[in-house]
Amino acid sequence: MHISQRVKKILSHYESDNPGTKTNLARILMHGKLGGTGRLVILPVDQGFEHGPARSFAPNPAGYDPHYHFKLAIDAGLSAYAAPLGMLEAGADTFAGAIPTILKVNSSNSLATDKNQAVTGSVNDALRLGCSAIGFTIYPGSEFAFDLMEEIRELAEEAKAVGLAVVIWSYPRGPELDKAAETAFDICAYAAHMAALLGAHIIKVKPPAAVVSLEAAKKSYANIDGSTLTKRIEHIVQSCFAGKRIVVFSGGESKSLDGLYDEVRALRDGGANGSIIGRNTFQRPREEALAMLAKIIEIYQGKA
């Protein structure tokens, strides 16, 4: 595998990591249609855990089959595919080596009332399945935030020791945060920075809204330009060690294609490494999803 100069530069920012971990990061960064550019598009399919099967897959029933998601990510030329244990196990042999995979090792569900996640996979599972990384969600602001941080510290230490990369989903959520605060400009930056401090190689956050929520942060943000999504993305990237950590943004709830493409352009122009898009992808018919992903890739390539 030839490693581009851009990817070598990104890998150089991870100064403490062993060759195994850097190799797995390189596999993700060099794979697919964006390989070598420093840009990523990842397909995450953990929504069955989070929202239930019908809410996740009934809009496109082909998605009930785990093989469908492997094929979609491969045929679209994506960078990686992320899913919980059972989904990856269901296609591990058929698609071995076809695309880098990320094992989501904790999950929540919509039947629970706590803003918490259960550990549902292990580093050994990730190794057994040939994964390049583990993925883990933290909820800054939750009553269980410290427990989640301690869990990922232990799992990250174990993963890095055996050469796996670490992806952290950092989603502010908790009793002191209303819906607007969960995607507020200042809180998204804070959540992204926490993930970097916890040792994440790849950080996943939501696109920030034009809201500064924390009263204590308003003075600091008075001189930070958050007037456009592009400017807000620039600050999130800056908050991830001045751009020295890979940061990708979720697609969130379904939106129009034009709205999605405009958002991706803002992510690109703000310096984001890429997108990690689930429901906006697999809830569409396959051909529509492939066309949408092709367009998103073209945007990150600067062609659209």
N, C-alpha and C positions, 0 to 999 in steps of 0.2 A: 504494500500500500504506500503510494507516494504521499507525503505530507506537504501540503502547501505552506508557503511562507506565512500566510495569514494565520493558519492553524498553529504553526510552530510558535508564533508570537503569543497567541492565546495560551498555549500550553506553558509558556515560560512564566506566566503569572502565577502558576501553581507551584510555588518553590519548594514545598515540603513533600510533594507527592512522589511515590515510587514509579518506576517505569510501567508497572502493570496498570496503575490507575490512569497514567497519562496515555497509555495505549488504548484503554477503553474510552477515554474522552476523545481521542483521535478517531476512533471508529465511528463515534456518533457525528463528529464534526466533518468527517470525510465521506460520509455515506449519503447517497441519494442525489437528487438534482441540484441541491445547494452545497454538495460536498466541496470542501476547500475554501468556501467563501467566508466562513465565520458566522454564517447565518444558519438557522435551524427551523424546521417545521416538524413538530412531534404530534403524533396522534395519541391522546390519552383515552382509555376506555375503562374508567373506574366508576362510571355513573350508575351502573347496576347496583352497586353497594350503596351509593349515596342517595339515589332516588327511587330505586326499585326497577324491575325489568320492564313493565309496561310503559312507565314514564320515560324510560330510556330508549326502548327499542320498538315499541308499537308504531311510531311514525314511519319506520322502515324495518319491517319484520325480519329482513335478512340479517339484521344485527344481533338477533338472538344467538346466532351461530358464531362462536369465537373465531373460527377460521375466516369469517367475513372481514374482520378487522385487520388481521394479519395481511390478507390479500389486498385490502384497500390501501394500507400503509405502504406495502411493497410496490403495488402498481402505480401509486401516485409519486413514487420516488422520494418518500419522506426520510427524515434523518433518523427517526427512532419510533418505537411503539411502546407505550407504557400501559400496564394493566395489573390488576391484582393476581394473586397466585393461581386461582382456578382458571382464569382466562388464558394465562400464559401456558399453564400445563396442558390445556386442551389443544394447543397447536405447536407445542415445543418441538416435537419430532418432525412433523411435516414441514415446518418453516425454519428448522435449525440453520443458523448462519445466514438467513436471507435478509435480515434487518436487525440492527441493534435493538435490544429490548431493555426496558426498565421495569423492575419489579416494584410495584407499589406495596410497601410493607406495612402500612397502616391504613385504616378505613373507618369511616363513620357510617351512619345510616339514618334515614328520615324517620324511623320509629323511635329513635333515642331523643331524649330531651336535653342531655348534657352537651356542651360544646367541647367534645372530647373525641378521641379516636382510639380504636383498639389495634394492637399490633397483630397483623394477620399474615405476615410472611417473615422470612429470616434471611440473613446473609447466606447461609447454607443453601436455602432454596434458590436464591439468585445465582449462586455458583453452579448448582445442579442443572439449572435451566439455561445456562450459557448467557446470562444477562450481562450487560455492560455497566449497569448502575442499579442502585436501589432508589426508590422515591419515598418521601415521607412528608406528611402534612403537619404543620404547626398552626395553632390558633392564637396569635398574639392578642391579648385582651381577655382571653377565656380564663375561667377559674382553674382550668387544667393546663394552662400554658407552660408552667414550670415543669410539670410532669412530662409533657410532650417534648420539651427541650432536653430534659435529662435522658429520655428514651432515645432521641436521635443522636445525642452525644455518644452514647454507648454503641448504637448501631453504626454510626459513621466511623468510629474508631475501628470497629470490627471489619467494616467494608473496605476501608482504605488499606488496612493491613493485608488484605488478600487481593488488592488491586482493582477494586470496584470503585466507580464514581458515585457521588451522592447528589441527588436532586431533592431540593426542599420546596414544597408548596407552602407559601407563607400567606395565610389568609386571616386578617384581623377579624375577630369575632368575639363577642362577649357581652356581659350585662351592661357595661358602661358605653357600648358602641351601638348607635342606631344604624339603620340601613345605609344612610348617607356616609357615616363615619367609616364603614367597612371598606369603602373605596376612596376615601378622602385622600387628597394629594399628600399631606404630611404623614398620614398613618400608613399609606402604601409604601412610602419611602422608608419609614421606620421599620415596617415589616420586612422589606427587602434587605435592609441593613442587618437586621437580626439574623436572617438566614445566612448572610455572608459571615457574620461573627460566629455562627454555629458550625462553620466549615463547609458549607455547600459549595459544590463545584458549579452546579446549575441552579439558578433561583427562579422560581415561578411565582409571579404575582398577577393581580388583576390590573387592567389599565386604570390609572388614577383619574378621578373626577376633579372638577375645578372647585373643590371645597377644602378649606383648611379647618380641621375639626378641633384639635386640641388647643385649648385656650393658651396653654403655656408655650405653644409653638407659633402662635400668630405673629409675635414680634419678629421671630427669626425668618418667617416666610414673607414678611412685608417686602423684602428686597429680592425674593426669588420669583422669577417669571413663571407663572403657571397659567398664562392666558390661553394657551393652546395645548392640545394633547401632545403635540410634538415636544413642546417645552417641558411639559410635565414628565414625559418619558426621559428626556435628557437628565432631569434631576434624579429619577429613579436609578438610571444607569450610573450616574455620579455617586449615588448612595451605596452602590455595590462596589466599593473600593475603587472609586474613580474609573469605573469601567473595566476593572481587572477581574471581574467575575462574570460569567455568562448569565444573562438574565433574559428570560422569555416571558411572554404575557399570555394569559388565558383568553379564550374566545368568549367565555361566558354563555349567557342565554342566547337563544336563536335570535338573529337579527337579519335584516335584508342584506342581500349580497352587496349592494352599493355601500351600505353602512359598514359592512365588514371590510370591504376593500379600502375604504377611506381610513378606517382604523388601522389597518395593516400599513398603509402608507405613512401614517403618523408614527407608528412604531419604528418603521425603517428609518425615517428621517430623524427620529429622536435617538438613534443609536442602539436600539434593542437588537439582541442577537436573533430574535425570532418569535414564533408563535407556537402555542401548544393548544390545539383546537379539537375538542371532542364532539359535543352535541351538534354544533354547527356543521360538522362534517358527516358523522355517521347517521344522523336522522334524515338526511337527504337521500334520494335514490342514488345508486352507485355512480351512474354516469354524471349526474349533477355534481356529486361530491368530487369526482375526479376533475371535472372542469373547474370547479371552485378552487381546489388545491393547486391546480396548474396555474391559475391566475395569481394566487397568493405567492407562489414560487416566483413567477415572473416579476411581481412587485418587489420582492426581496432581491431579485437579480437586477433591479433598476430598469426593467423592460416595460413596465406598465404603471 
